[in-house]
């Protein structure tokens, strides 16, 4: 089984956003969704992967965390 950073995708009410993706990135997202299905989940459509990936990216970005904490603290 492939170890992926992204786990199950929560079913949440989406907000519609239009994004143009390079074809190579779309192919990678399709493959990522397929690999998730191999780990016991249903295949995930590429559009549903984008939000959790961005959330994980922002959530693990130490520079962003530090900068946003500074803004909240008034620094």
N, CA, C, O and CB atoms as a CASP TS submission, in Angstrom:
PFRMAT TS
TARGET T0000
AUTHOR 0000-0000-0000
METHOD Language model
MODEL 1
PARENT N/A
ATOM      1  N   UNK     1       0.843  -1.177   0.000  1.00  0.00           N
ATOM      2  CA  UNK     1       0.000   0.000   0.000  1.00  0.00           C
ATOM      3  C   UNK     1       0.892   1.246   0.000  1.00  0.00           C
ATOM      4  O   UNK     1       1.892   1.296   0.716  1.00  0.00           O
ATOM      5  CB  UNK     1      -0.961  -0.005   1.224  1.00  0.00           C
ATOM      6  N   UNK     2       0.531   2.240  -0.797  1.00  0.00           N
ATOM      7  CA  UNK     2       1.283   3.483  -0.898  1.00  0.00           C
ATOM      8  C   UNK     2       0.930   4.401   0.258  1.00  0.00           C
ATOM      9  O   UNK     2      -0.249   4.600   0.553  1.00  0.00           O
ATOM     10  CB  UNK     2       1.009   4.178  -2.237  1.00  0.00           C
ATOM     11  N   UNK     3       1.948   4.970   0.924  1.00  0.00           N
ATOM     12  CA  UNK     3       1.713   5.912   2.018  1.00  0.00           C
ATOM     13  C   UNK     3       1.597   7.306   1.416  1.00  0.00           C
ATOM     14  O   UNK     3       2.558   7.834   0.857  1.00  0.00           O
ATOM     15  CB  UNK     3       2.861   5.850   3.091  1.00  0.00           C
ATOM     16  N   UNK     4       0.405   7.900   1.538  1.00  0.00           N
ATOM     17  CA  UNK     4       0.145   9.229   1.005  1.00  0.00           C
ATOM     18  C   UNK     4      -0.047  10.217   2.138  1.00  0.00           C
ATOM     19  O   UNK     4      -0.488   9.832   3.220  1.00  0.00           O
ATOM     20  CB  UNK     4      -1.082   9.218   0.092  1.00  0.00           C
ATOM     21  N   UNK     5       0.274  11.479   1.915  1.00  0.00           N
ATOM     22  CA  UNK     5       0.090  12.509   2.927  1.00  0.00           C
ATOM     23  C   UNK     5      -1.377  12.835   3.151  1.00  0.00           C
ATOM     24  O   UNK     5      -1.762  13.265   4.239  1.00  0.00           O
ATOM     25  CB  UNK     5       0.837  13.760   2.535  1.00  0.00           C
ATOM     26  N   UNK     6      -2.189  12.636   2.137  1.00  0.00           N
ATOM     27  CA  UNK     6      -3.593  12.994   2.206  1.00  0.00           C
ATOM     28  C   UNK     6      -4.408  11.776   2.594  1.00  0.00           C
ATOM     29  O   UNK     6      -4.227  10.694   2.035  1.00  0.00           O
ATOM     30  CB  UNK     6      -4.080  13.571   0.868  1.00  0.00           C
ATOM     31  N   UNK     7      -5.298  11.952   3.544  1.00  0.00           N
ATOM     32  CA  UNK     7      -6.160  10.863   3.980  1.00  0.00           C
ATOM     33  C   UNK     7      -7.544  10.998   3.385  1.00  0.00           C
ATOM     34  O   UNK     7      -7.705  11.611   2.329  1.00  0.00           O
ATOM     35  CB  UNK     7      -6.246  10.823   5.496  1.00  0.00           C
ATOM     36  N   UNK     8      -8.562  10.429   4.053  1.00  0.00           N
ATOM     37  CA  UNK     8      -9.931  10.517   3.546  1.00  0.00           C
ATOM     38  C   UNK     8     -10.374  11.976   3.381  1.00  0.00           C
ATOM     39  O   UNK     8      -9.986  12.845   4.163  1.00  0.00           O
ATOM     40  CB  UNK     8     -10.892   9.780   4.489  1.00  0.00           C
ATOM     41  N   UNK     9     -11.181  12.228   2.364  1.00  0.00           N
ATOM     42  CA  UNK     9     -11.659  13.563   2.059  1.00  0.00           C
ATOM     43  C   UNK     9     -13.026  13.760   2.722  1.00  0.00           C
ATOM     44  O   UNK     9     -13.944  12.970   2.503  1.00  0.00           O
ATOM     45  CB  UNK     9     -11.743  13.786   0.520  1.00  0.00           C
ATOM     46  N   UNK    10     -13.156  14.816   3.533  1.00  0.00           N
ATOM     47  CA  UNK    10     -14.426  15.115   4.195  1.00  0.00           C
ATOM     48  C   UNK    10     -15.443  15.571   3.161  1.00  0.00           C
ATOM     49  O   UNK    10     -15.110  16.274   2.208  1.00  0.00           O
ATOM     50  CB  UNK    10     -14.241  16.196   5.291  1.00  0.00           C
ATOM     51  N   UNK    11     -16.690  15.158   3.366  1.00  0.00           N
ATOM     52  CA  UNK    11     -17.763  15.586   2.472  1.00  0.00           C
ATOM     53  C   UNK    11     -18.337  16.871   3.036  1.00  0.00           C
ATOM     54  O   UNK    11     -19.076  16.839   4.020  1.00  0.00           O
ATOM     55  CB  UNK    11     -18.872  14.483   2.318  1.00  0.00           C
ATOM     56  N   UNK    12     -18.010  18.000   2.429  1.00  0.00           N
ATOM     57  CA  UNK    12     -18.390  19.315   2.921  1.00  0.00           C
ATOM     58  C   UNK    12     -19.009  20.112   1.781  1.00  0.00           C
ATOM     59  O   UNK    12     -18.715  19.857   0.613  1.00  0.00           O
ATOM     60  CB  UNK    12     -17.170  20.060   3.519  1.00  0.00           C
ATOM     61  N   UNK    13     -19.858  21.071   2.110  1.00  0.00           N
ATOM     62  CA  UNK    13     -20.484  21.900   1.075  1.00  0.00           C
ATOM     63  C   UNK    13     -19.424  22.782   0.426  1.00  0.00           C
ATOM     64  O   UNK    13     -18.794  23.591   1.107  1.00  0.00           O
ATOM     65  CB  UNK    13     -21.632  22.769   1.672  1.00  0.00           C
ATOM     66  N   UNK    14     -19.221  22.637  -0.883  1.00  0.00           N
ATOM     67  CA  UNK    14     -18.160  23.386  -1.556  1.00  0.00           C
ATOM     68  C   UNK    14     -18.568  24.802  -1.951  1.00  0.00           C
ATOM     69  O   UNK    14     -19.752  25.120  -2.066  1.00  0.00           O
ATOM     70  CB  UNK    14     -17.719  22.642  -2.778  1.00  0.00           C
ATOM     71  N   UNK    15     -17.572  25.625  -2.150  1.00  0.00           N
ATOM     72  CA  UNK    15     -17.716  26.944  -2.742  1.00  0.00           C
ATOM     73  C   UNK    15     -17.101  26.835  -4.131  1.00  0.00           C
ATOM     74  O   UNK    15     -15.981  26.347  -4.283  1.00  0.00           O
ATOM     75  CB  UNK    15     -17.026  28.080  -1.863  1.00  0.00           C
ATOM     76  N   UNK    16     -17.824  27.284  -5.130  1.00  0.00           N
ATOM     77  CA  UNK    16     -17.359  27.113  -6.507  1.00  0.00           C
ATOM     78  C   UNK    16     -16.249  28.107  -6.830  1.00  0.00           C
ATOM     79  O   UNK    16     -16.397  29.315  -6.648  1.00  0.00           O
ATOM     80  CB  UNK    16     -18.525  27.283  -7.494  1.00  0.00           C
ATOM     81  N   UNK    17     -15.125  27.562  -7.318  1.00  0.00           N
ATOM     82  CA  UNK    17     -13.971  28.349  -7.749  1.00  0.00           C
ATOM     83  C   UNK    17     -13.502  27.744  -9.075  1.00  0.00           C
ATOM     84  O   UNK    17     -13.442  26.523  -9.222  1.00  0.00           O
ATOM     85  CB  UNK    17     -12.811  28.349  -6.655  1.00  0.00           C
ATOM     86  N   UNK    18     -13.175  28.593 -10.021  1.00  0.00           N
ATOM     87  CA  UNK    18     -12.673  28.112 -11.299  1.00  0.00           C
ATOM     88  C   UNK    18     -11.156  28.293 -11.334  1.00  0.00           C
ATOM     89  O   UNK    18     -10.642  29.384 -11.087  1.00  0.00           O
ATOM     90  CB  UNK    18     -13.353  28.861 -12.484  1.00  0.00           C
ATOM     91  N   UNK    19     -10.453  27.210 -11.642  1.00  0.00           N
ATOM     92  CA  UNK    19      -8.997  27.233 -11.692  1.00  0.00           C
ATOM     93  C   UNK    19      -8.548  26.521 -12.962  1.00  0.00           C
ATOM     94  O   UNK    19      -9.033  25.435 -13.276  1.00  0.00           O
ATOM     95  CB  UNK    19      -8.375  26.565 -10.424  1.00  0.00           C
ATOM     96  N   UNK    20      -7.635  27.126 -13.680  1.00  0.00           N
ATOM     97  CA  UNK    20      -7.029  26.472 -14.842  1.00  0.00           C
ATOM     98  C   UNK    20      -5.776  25.744 -14.380  1.00  0.00           C
ATOM     99  O   UNK    20      -4.875  26.352 -13.802  1.00  0.00           O
ATOM    100  CB  UNK    20      -6.694  27.506 -15.972  1.00  0.00           C
ATOM    101  N   UNK    21      -5.719  24.439 -14.636  1.00  0.00           N
ATOM    102  CA  UNK    21      -4.576  23.624 -14.242  1.00  0.00           C
ATOM    103  C   UNK    21      -3.792  23.196 -15.465  1.00  0.00           C
ATOM    104  O   UNK    21      -4.378  22.924 -16.513  1.00  0.00           O
ATOM    105  CB  UNK    21      -5.029  22.397 -13.443  1.00  0.00           C
ATOM    106  N   UNK    22      -2.477  23.132 -15.348  1.00  0.00           N
ATOM    107  CA  UNK    22      -1.699  22.530 -16.428  1.00  0.00           C
ATOM    108  C   UNK    22      -2.106  21.056 -16.576  1.00  0.00           C
ATOM    109  O   UNK    22      -2.442  20.395 -15.593  1.00  0.00           O
ATOM    110  CB  UNK    22      -0.162  22.661 -16.149  1.00  0.00           C
ATOM    111  N   UNK    23      -2.072  20.563 -17.795  1.00  0.00           N
ATOM    112  CA  UNK    23      -2.471  19.171 -18.048  1.00  0.00           C
ATOM    113  C   UNK    23      -1.662  18.187 -17.206  1.00  0.00           C
ATOM    114  O   UNK    23      -2.202  17.189 -16.728  1.00  0.00           O
ATOM    115  CB  UNK    23      -2.306  18.835 -19.533  1.00  0.00           C
ATOM    116  N   UNK    24      -0.378  18.461 -17.023  1.00  0.00           N
ATOM    117  CA  UNK    24       0.464  17.541 -16.239  1.00  0.00           C
ATOM    118  C   UNK    24       0.016  17.485 -14.780  1.00  0.00           C
ATOM    119  O   UNK    24       0.046  16.418 -14.167  1.00  0.00           O
ATOM    120  CB  UNK    24       1.941  17.968 -16.315  1.00  0.00           C
ATOM    121  N   UNK    25      -0.395  18.612 -14.221  1.00  0.00           N
ATOM    122  CA  UNK    25      -0.887  18.621 -12.843  1.00  0.00           C
ATOM    123  C   UNK    25      -2.210  17.871 -12.745  1.00  0.00           C
ATOM    124  O   UNK    25      -2.436  17.138 -11.782  1.00  0.00           O
ATOM    125  CB  UNK    25      -1.054  20.065 -12.336  1.00  0.00           C
ATOM    126  N   UNK    26      -3.079  18.046 -13.725  1.00  0.00           N
ATOM    127  CA  UNK    26      -4.346  17.312 -13.723  1.00  0.00           C
ATOM    128  C   UNK    26      -4.093  15.812 -13.772  1.00  0.00           C
ATOM    129  O   UNK    26      -4.740  15.047 -13.057  1.00  0.00           O
ATOM    130  CB  UNK    26      -5.226  17.742 -14.913  1.00  0.00           C
ATOM    131  N   UNK    27      -3.154  15.391 -14.609  1.00  0.00           N
ATOM    132  CA  UNK    27      -2.816  13.955 -14.677  1.00  0.00           C
ATOM    133  C   UNK    27      -2.305  13.465 -13.320  1.00  0.00           C
ATOM    134  O   UNK    27      -2.653  12.366 -12.889  1.00  0.00           O
ATOM    135  CB  UNK    27      -1.746  13.691 -15.780  1.00  0.00           C
ATOM    136  N   UNK    28      -1.487  14.267 -12.649  1.00  0.00           N
ATOM    137  CA  UNK    28      -0.978  13.888 -11.325  1.00  0.00           C
ATOM    138  C   UNK    28      -2.115  13.775 -10.311  1.00  0.00           C
ATOM    139  O   UNK    28      -2.112  12.873  -9.474  1.00  0.00           O
ATOM    140  CB  UNK    28       0.063  14.911 -10.837  1.00  0.00           C
ATOM    141  N   UNK    29      -3.079  14.679 -10.379  1.00  0.00           N
ATOM    142  CA  UNK    29      -4.221  14.619  -9.462  1.00  0.00           C
ATOM    143  C   UNK    29      -5.085  13.386  -9.737  1.00  0.00           C
ATOM    144  O   UNK    29      -5.573  12.753  -8.801  1.00  0.00           O
ATOM    145  CB  UNK    29      -5.071  15.898  -9.582  1.00  0.00           C
ATOM    146  N   UNK    30      -5.274  13.046 -10.993  1.00  0.00           N
ATOM    147  CA  UNK    30      -6.012  11.830 -11.345  1.00  0.00           C
ATOM    148  C   UNK    30      -5.296  10.611 -10.771  1.00  0.00           C
ATOM    149  O   UNK    30      -5.933   9.727 -10.197  1.00  0.00           O
ATOM    150  CB  UNK    30      -6.160  11.698 -12.887  1.00  0.00           C
ATOM    151  N   UNK    31      -3.988  10.563 -10.923  1.00  0.00           N
ATOM    152  CA  UNK    31      -3.207   9.440 -10.392  1.00  0.00           C
ATOM    153  C   UNK    31      -3.265   9.397  -8.867  1.00  0.00           C
ATOM    154  O   UNK    31      -3.366   8.317  -8.285  1.00  0.00           O
ATOM    155  CB  UNK    31      -1.747   9.539 -10.857  1.00  0.00           C
ATOM    156  N   UNK    32      -3.205  10.541  -8.224  1.00  0.00           N
ATOM    157  CA  UNK    32      -3.291  10.598  -6.759  1.00  0.00           C
ATOM    158  C   UNK    32      -4.636  10.045  -6.295  1.00  0.00           C
ATOM    159  O   UNK    32      -4.699   9.270  -5.341  1.00  0.00           O
ATOM    160  CB  UNK    32      -3.100  12.055  -6.251  1.00  0.00           C
ATOM    161  N   UNK    33      -5.704  10.444  -6.970  1.00  0.00           N
ATOM    162  CA  UNK    33      -7.037   9.921  -6.638  1.00  0.00           C
ATOM    163  C   UNK    33      -7.124   8.424  -6.827  1.00  0.00           C
ATOM    164  O   UNK    33      -7.777   7.729  -6.049  1.00  0.00           O
ATOM    165  CB  UNK    33      -8.093  10.597  -7.482  1.00  0.00           C
ATOM    166  N   UNK    34      -6.465   7.926  -7.865  1.00  0.00           N
ATOM    167  CA  UNK    34      -6.434   6.484  -8.100  1.00  0.00           C
ATOM    168  C   UNK    34      -5.667   5.768  -6.992  1.00  0.00           C
ATOM    169  O   UNK    34      -6.084   4.707  -6.528  1.00  0.00           O
ATOM    170  CB  UNK    34      -5.801   6.178  -9.465  1.00  0.00           C
ATOM    171  N   UNK    35      -4.551   6.348  -6.571  1.00  0.00           N
ATOM    172  CA  UNK    35      -3.758   5.742  -5.500  1.00  0.00           C
ATOM    173  C   UNK    35      -4.515   5.740  -4.173  1.00  0.00           C
ATOM    174  O   UNK    35      -4.376   4.807  -3.382  1.00  0.00           O
ATOM    175  CB  UNK    35      -2.432   6.484  -5.341  1.00  0.00           C
ATOM    176  N   UNK    36      -5.304   6.767  -3.928  1.00  0.00           N
ATOM    177  CA  UNK    36      -6.139   6.769  -2.722  1.00  0.00           C
ATOM    178  C   UNK    36      -7.111   5.593  -2.746  1.00  0.00           C
ATOM    179  O   UNK    36      -7.370   4.980  -1.710  1.00  0.00           O
ATOM    180  CB  UNK    36      -6.916   8.102  -2.598  1.00  0.00           C
ATOM    181  N   UNK    37      -7.643   5.279  -3.912  1.00  0.00           N
ATOM    182  CA  UNK    37      -8.572   4.154  -4.040  1.00  0.00           C
ATOM    183  C   UNK    37      -7.883   2.838  -3.705  1.00  0.00           C
ATOM    184  O   UNK    37      -8.518   1.925  -3.177  1.00  0.00           O
ATOM    185  CB  UNK    37      -9.154   4.095  -5.458  1.00  0.00           C
ATOM    186  N   UNK    38      -6.599   2.732  -4.004  1.00  0.00           N
ATOM    187  CA  UNK    38      -5.854   1.508  -3.680  1.00  0.00           C
ATOM    188  C   UNK    38      -5.732   1.296  -2.180  1.00  0.00           C
ATOM    189  O   UNK    38      -5.595   0.159  -1.729  1.00  0.00           O
ATOM    190  CB  UNK    38      -4.467   1.554  -4.301  1.00  0.00           C
ATOM    191  N   UNK    39      -5.780   2.379  -1.393  1.00  0.00           N
ATOM    192  CA  UNK    39      -5.636   2.237   0.058  1.00  0.00           C
ATOM    193  C   UNK    39      -6.999   2.067   0.735  1.00  0.00           C
ATOM    194  O   UNK    39      -7.152   2.401   1.910  1.00  0.00           O
ATOM    195  CB  UNK    39      -4.907   3.457   0.641  1.00  0.00           C
ATOM    196  N   UNK    40      -7.982   1.551   0.002  1.00  0.00           N
ATOM    197  CA  UNK    40      -9.271   1.210   0.586  1.00  0.00           C
ATOM    198  C   UNK    40     -10.330   2.289   0.491  1.00  0.00           C
ATOM    199  O   UNK    40     -11.415   2.128   1.049  1.00  0.00           O
ATOM    200  CB  UNK    40      -9.081   0.866   1.990  1.00  0.00           C
ATOM    201  N   UNK    41     -10.055   3.364  -0.187  1.00  0.00           N
ATOM    202  CA  UNK    41     -11.023   4.442  -0.348  1.00  0.00           C
ATOM    203  C   UNK    41     -11.574   4.417  -1.768  1.00  0.00           C
ATOM    204  O   UNK    41     -11.010   3.774  -2.653  1.00  0.00           O
ATOM    205  CB  UNK    41     -10.379   5.818  -0.031  1.00  0.00           C
ATOM    206  N   UNK    42     -12.672   5.117  -1.973  1.00  0.00           N
ATOM    207  CA  UNK    42     -13.209   5.267  -3.327  1.00  0.00           C
ATOM    208  C   UNK    42     -12.315   6.217  -4.105  1.00  0.00           C
ATOM    209  O   UNK    42     -11.694   7.098  -3.512  1.00  0.00           O
ATOM    210  CB  UNK    42     -14.677   5.787  -3.300  1.00  0.00           C
ATOM    211  N   UNK    43     -12.236   6.058  -5.426  1.00  0.00           N
ATOM    212  CA  UNK    43     -11.450   7.017  -6.217  1.00  0.00           C
ATOM    213  C   UNK    43     -11.963   8.435  -6.003  1.00  0.00           C
ATOM    214  O   UNK    43     -13.170   8.659  -5.907  1.00  0.00           O
ATOM    215  CB  UNK    43     -11.499   6.656  -7.719  1.00  0.00           C
ATOM    216  N   UNK    44     -11.058   9.370  -5.929  1.00  0.00           N
ATOM    217  CA  UNK    44     -11.399  10.768  -5.676  1.00  0.00           C
ATOM    218  C   UNK    44     -11.184  11.560  -6.960  1.00  0.00           C
ATOM    219  O   UNK    44     -10.145  11.444  -7.609  1.00  0.00           O
ATOM    220  CB  UNK    44     -10.546  11.357  -4.506  1.00  0.00           C
ATOM    221  N   UNK    45     -12.172  12.356  -7.313  1.00  0.00           N
ATOM    222  CA  UNK    45     -12.050  13.236  -8.479  1.00  0.00           C
ATOM    223  C   UNK    45     -10.980  14.291  -8.199  1.00  0.00           C
ATOM    224  O   UNK    45     -10.850  14.747  -7.063  1.00  0.00           O
ATOM    225  CB  UNK    45     -13.419  13.912  -8.821  1.00  0.00           C
ATOM    226  N   UNK    46     -10.214  14.684  -9.217  1.00  0.00           N
ATOM    227  CA  UNK    46      -9.149  15.666  -9.025  1.00  0.00           C
ATOM    228  C   UNK    46      -9.602  16.954  -8.338  1.00  0.00           C
ATOM    229  O   UNK    46      -8.885  17.477  -7.484  1.00  0.00           O
ATOM    230  CB  UNK    46      -8.549  16.005 -10.346  1.00  0.00           C
ATOM    231  N   UNK    47     -10.768  17.470  -8.690  1.00  0.00           N
ATOM    232  CA  UNK    47     -11.239  18.726  -8.094  1.00  0.00           C
ATOM    233  C   UNK    47     -11.422  18.605  -6.579  1.00  0.00           C
ATOM    234  O   UNK    47     -11.261  19.590  -5.859  1.00  0.00           O
ATOM    235  CB  UNK    47     -12.558  19.154  -8.741  1.00  0.00           C
ATOM    236  N   UNK    48     -11.754  17.417  -6.093  1.00  0.00           N
ATOM    237  CA  UNK    48     -11.959  17.229  -4.650  1.00  0.00           C
ATOM    238  C   UNK    48     -10.647  17.089  -3.892  1.00  0.00           C
ATOM    239  O   UNK    48     -10.642  17.158  -2.663  1.00  0.00           O
ATOM    240  CB  UNK    48     -12.819  16.005  -4.401  1.00  0.00           C
ATOM    241  N   UNK    49      -9.545  16.897  -4.587  1.00  0.00           N
ATOM    242  CA  UNK    49      -8.246  16.778  -3.938  1.00  0.00           C
ATOM    243  C   UNK    49      -7.620  18.144  -3.654  1.00  0.00           C
ATOM    244  O   UNK    49      -6.814  18.281  -2.734  1.00  0.00           O
ATOM    245  CB  UNK    49      -7.310  15.951  -4.802  1.00  0.00           C
ATOM    246  N   UNK    50      -7.986  19.136  -4.431  1.00  0.00           N
ATOM    247  CA  UNK    50      -7.309  20.429  -4.365  1.00  0.00           C
ATOM    248  C   UNK    50      -7.438  21.085  -2.996  1.00  0.00           C
ATOM    249  O   UNK    50      -6.436  21.537  -2.442  1.00  0.00           O
ATOM    250  CB  UNK    50      -7.859  21.353  -5.424  1.00  0.00           C
ATOM    251  N   UNK    51      -8.645  21.149  -2.437  1.00  0.00           N
ATOM    252  CA  UNK    51      -8.846  21.816  -1.144  1.00  0.00           C
ATOM    253  C   UNK    51      -8.066  21.130  -0.019  1.00  0.00           C
ATOM    254  O   UNK    51      -7.340  21.810   0.707  1.00  0.00           O
ATOM    255  CB  UNK    51     -10.337  21.846  -0.795  1.00  0.00           C
ATOM    256  N   UNK    52      -8.186  19.803   0.154  1.00  0.00           N
ATOM    257  CA  UNK    52      -7.421  19.183   1.238  1.00  0.00           C
ATOM    258  C   UNK    52      -5.915  19.342   1.063  1.00  0.00           C
ATOM    259  O   UNK    52      -5.181  19.478   2.042  1.00  0.00           O
ATOM    260  CB  UNK    52      -7.763  17.716   1.332  1.00  0.00           C
ATOM    261  N   UNK    53      -5.460  19.326  -0.188  1.00  0.00           N
ATOM    262  CA  UNK    53      -4.025  19.513  -0.423  1.00  0.00           C
ATOM    263  C   UNK    53      -3.594  20.924  -0.047  1.00  0.00           C
ATOM    264  O   UNK    53      -2.548  21.110   0.576  1.00  0.00           O
ATOM    265  CB  UNK    53      -3.677  19.231  -1.893  1.00  0.00           C
ATOM    266  N   UNK    54      -4.391  21.915  -0.420  1.00  0.00           N
ATOM    267  CA  UNK    54      -4.066  23.291  -0.046  1.00  0.00           C
ATOM    268  C   UNK    54      -4.134  23.484   1.472  1.00  0.00           C
ATOM    269  O   UNK    54      -3.283  24.161   2.050  1.00  0.00           O
ATOM    270  CB  UNK    54      -5.021  24.272  -0.746  1.00  0.00           C
ATOM    271  N   UNK    55      -5.144  22.891   2.118  1.00  0.00           N
ATOM    272  CA  UNK    55      -5.247  22.987   3.577  1.00  0.00           C
ATOM    273  C   UNK    55      -4.023  22.368   4.247  1.00  0.00           C
ATOM    274  O   UNK    55      -3.473  22.931   5.193  1.00  0.00           O
ATOM    275  CB  UNK    55      -6.531  22.294   4.074  1.00  0.00           C
ATOM    276  N   UNK    56      -3.606  21.219   3.755  1.00  0.00           N
ATOM    277  CA  UNK    56      -2.424  20.564   4.331  1.00  0.00           C
ATOM    278  C   UNK    56      -1.172  21.400   4.082  1.00  0.00           C
ATOM    279  O   UNK    56      -0.337  21.550   4.974  1.00  0.00           O
ATOM    280  CB  UNK    56      -2.244  19.148   3.738  1.00  0.00           C
ATOM    281  N   UNK    57      -1.041  21.938   2.890  1.00  0.00           N
ATOM    282  CA  UNK    57       0.109  22.776   2.559  1.00  0.00           C
ATOM    283  C   UNK    57       0.163  23.993   3.497  1.00  0.00           C
ATOM    284  O   UNK    57       1.207  24.276   4.085  1.00  0.00           O
ATOM    285  CB  UNK    57       0.041  23.233   1.076  1.00  0.00           C
ATOM    286  N   UNK    58      -0.943  24.699   3.634  1.00  0.00           N
ATOM    287  CA  UNK    58      -0.970  25.889   4.487  1.00  0.00           C
ATOM    288  C   UNK    58      -0.777  25.502   5.953  1.00  0.00           C
ATOM    289  O   UNK    58      -0.076  26.188   6.698  1.00  0.00           O
ATOM    290  CB  UNK    58      -2.299  26.655   4.307  1.00  0.00           C
ATOM    291  N   UNK    59      -1.400  24.406   6.356  1.00  0.00           N
ATOM    292  CA  UNK    59      -1.297  23.960   7.749  1.00  0.00           C
ATOM    293  C   UNK    59       0.096  23.534   8.163  1.00  0.00           C
ATOM    294  O   UNK    59       0.420  23.546   9.350  1.00  0.00           O
ATOM    295  CB  UNK    59      -2.231  22.832   7.982  1.00  0.00           C
ATOM    296  N   UNK    60       0.925  23.158   7.203  1.00  0.00           N
ATOM    297  CA  UNK    60       2.279  22.709   7.528  1.00  0.00           C
ATOM    298  C   UNK    60       3.348  23.723   7.111  1.00  0.00           C
ATOM    299  O   UNK    60       4.542  23.438   7.199  1.00  0.00           O
ATOM    300  CB  UNK    60       2.554  21.373   6.859  1.00  0.00           C
ATOM    301  N   UNK    61       2.925  24.893   6.661  1.00  0.00           N
ATOM    302  CA  UNK    61       3.859  25.940   6.247  1.00  0.00           C
ATOM    303  C   UNK    61       4.242  26.770   7.465  1.00  0.00           C
ATOM    304  O   UNK    61       3.473  27.624   7.907  1.00  0.00           O
ATOM    305  CB  UNK    61       3.240  26.841   5.135  1.00  0.00           C
ATOM    306  N   UNK    62       5.418  26.522   8.001  1.00  0.00           N
ATOM    307  CA  UNK    62       5.852  27.206   9.226  1.00  0.00           C
ATOM    308  C   UNK    62       5.958  28.711   9.044  1.00  0.00           C
ATOM    309  O   UNK    62       5.635  29.470   9.958  1.00  0.00           O
ATOM    310  CB  UNK    62       7.188  26.660   9.682  1.00  0.00           C
ATOM    311  N   UNK    63       6.405  29.148   7.876  1.00  0.00           N
ATOM    312  CA  UNK    63       6.502  30.578   7.606  1.00  0.00           C
ATOM    313  C   UNK    63       5.137  31.245   7.652  1.00  0.00           C
ATOM    314  O   UNK    63       4.992  32.334   8.207  1.00  0.00           O
ATOM    315  CB  UNK    63       7.152  30.817   6.254  1.00  0.00           C
ATOM    316  N   UNK    64       4.132  30.590   7.066  1.00  0.00           N
ATOM    317  CA  UNK    64       2.778  31.129   7.090  1.00  0.00           C
ATOM    318  C   UNK    64       2.246  31.166   8.519  1.00  0.00           C
ATOM    319  O   UNK    64       1.658  32.161   8.941  1.00  0.00           O
ATOM    320  CB  UNK    64       1.847  30.295   6.193  1.00  0.00           C
ATOM    321  N   UNK    65       2.454  30.081   9.260  1.00  0.00           N
ATOM    322  CA  UNK    65       1.975  30.017  10.644  1.00  0.00           C
ATOM    323  C   UNK    65       2.594  31.129  11.472  1.00  0.00           C
ATOM    324  O   UNK    65       1.898  31.811  12.224  1.00  0.00           O
ATOM    325  CB  UNK    65       2.296  28.648  11.271  1.00  0.00           C
ATOM    326  N   UNK    66       3.882  31.312  11.336  1.00  0.00           N
ATOM    327  CA  UNK    66       4.581  32.354  12.098  1.00  0.00           C
ATOM    328  C   UNK    66       4.079  33.750  11.697  1.00  0.00           C
ATOM    329  O   UNK    66       3.810  34.586  12.559  1.00  0.00           O
ATOM    330  CB  UNK    66       6.113  32.252  11.874  1.00  0.00           C
ATOM    331  N   UNK    67       3.954  33.992  10.393  1.00  0.00           N
ATOM    332  CA  UNK    67       3.522  35.306   9.925  1.00  0.00           C
ATOM    333  C   UNK    67       2.085  35.595  10.332  1.00  0.00           C
ATOM    334  O   UNK    67       1.775  36.708  10.756  1.00  0.00           O
ATOM    335  CB  UNK    67       3.664  35.400   8.411  1.00  0.00           C
ATOM    336  N   UNK    68       1.199  34.603  10.208  1.00  0.00           N
ATOM    337  CA  UNK    68      -0.203  34.844  10.557  1.00  0.00           C
ATOM    338  C   UNK    68      -0.370  34.988  12.061  1.00  0.00           C
ATOM    339  O   UNK    68      -1.244  35.732  12.507  1.00  0.00           O
ATOM    340  CB  UNK    68      -1.092  33.709  10.035  1.00  0.00           C
ATOM    341  N   UNK    69       0.433  34.305  12.848  1.00  0.00           N
ATOM    342  CA  UNK    69       0.406  34.478  14.297  1.00  0.00           C
ATOM    343  C   UNK    69       0.824  35.885  14.654  1.00  0.00           C
ATOM    344  O   UNK    69       0.246  36.508  15.545  1.00  0.00           O
ATOM    345  CB  UNK    69       1.315  33.457  14.991  1.00  0.00           C
ATOM    346  N   UNK    70       1.840  36.392  13.952  1.00  0.00           N
ATOM    347  CA  UNK    70       2.305  37.761  14.177  1.00  0.00           C
ATOM    348  C   UNK    70       1.218  38.773  13.865  1.00  0.00           C
ATOM    349  O   UNK    70       1.080  39.768  14.577  1.00  0.00           O
ATOM    350  CB  UNK    70       3.539  38.050  13.332  1.00  0.00           C
ATOM    351  N   UNK    71       0.451  38.539  12.824  1.00  0.00           N
ATOM    352  CA  UNK    71      -0.651  39.441  12.477  1.00  0.00           C
ATOM    353  C   UNK    71      -1.748  39.410  13.527  1.00  0.00           C
ATOM    354  O   UNK    71      -2.304  40.451  13.879  1.00  0.00           O
ATOM    355  CB  UNK    71      -1.230  39.075  11.116  1.00  0.00           C
ATOM    356  N   UNK    72      -2.065  38.211  14.034  1.00  0.00           N
ATOM    357  CA  UNK    72      -3.093  38.084  15.071  1.00  0.00           C
ATOM    358  C   UNK    72      -2.653  38.743  16.365  1.00  0.00           C
ATOM    359  O   UNK    72      -3.472  39.305  17.093  1.00  0.00           O
ATOM    360  CB  UNK    72      -3.420  36.614  15.322  1.00  0.00           C
ATOM    361  N   UNK    73      -1.353  38.673  16.654  1.00  0.00           N
ATOM    362  CA  UNK    73      -0.819  39.253  17.890  1.00  0.00           C
ATOM    363  C   UNK    73      -0.547  40.734  17.761  1.00  0.00           C
ATOM    364  O   UNK    73      -0.128  41.371  18.727  1.00  0.00           O
ATOM    365  CB  UNK    73       0.448  38.545  18.294  1.00  0.00           C
ATOM    366  N   UNK    74      -0.780  41.300  16.573  1.00  0.00           N
ATOM    367  CA  UNK    74      -0.569  42.727  16.348  1.00  0.00           C
ATOM    368  C   UNK    74       0.871  43.115  16.131  1.00  0.00           C
ATOM    369  O   UNK    74       1.232  44.272  16.347  1.00  0.00           O
ATOM    370  CB  UNK    74      -1.099  43.490  17.486  1.00  0.00           C
ATOM    371  N   UNK    75       1.701  42.191  15.714  1.00  0.00           N
ATOM    372  CA  UNK    75       3.143  42.482  15.500  1.00  0.00           C
ATOM    373  C   UNK    75       3.405  42.826  14.069  1.00  0.00           C
ATOM    374  O   UNK    75       4.546  43.098  13.699  1.00  0.00           O
ATOM    375  CB  UNK    75       4.020  41.292  15.906  1.00  0.00           C
TER
END
